Amino acid sequence: MGRLASVVAKELLSGQKVVCVRCEDINITGGMMRNRVRREAYLRKKMNTNPARGGYHQSAPSEIFKRAVRGMIPHKTPRGGNAMSNLKCFDGVPAPYDKKKRVVVPAAYRVSHLRPDRAYITAGHLASQFGWRYGHLIQRLEAKRLAKSKEYFEKKNSEKKTEKASE
């Protein structure tokens, strides 16, 4: 997650608009227990005099990723605030972005940076341990989106073949 967040933060600070989709599948280095302990320590942070007033902690994977990016940006300055306003994060791939071309960040690949025997978890799995309830819904919607995308791709290929055959 950190490697991806650092690349995204750099792009945001250079003025780019960034939309992150499928945040539930972002890999986090370390085993479940290690990440649980770190997350629990973060969740213990509250306002000392009245805990209801502060220390709001988001549970969605998209919000966890947004928080990781925020830690790499000077978000209290106007420049950092503008950079954060150019970031959108989503769990799954919502409607306007399912038709757009998506890119990946090779510098953030787990397979190129971690040894195969090293433990890792996904942001969705970690979030579901701490109260995120929409993992099954996102999986169902993603399966539907992938089926629709596959159908479109096959139709497009068959049209291309018939067009080529008619020439």
Summary of the structure (lengths in Angstrom):
residues: 167
radius of gyration: 19.3
end to end distance: 48.9
largest distance: 77.3
contacts: 421
relative contact order: 0.19
helix: 58%
strand: 7%
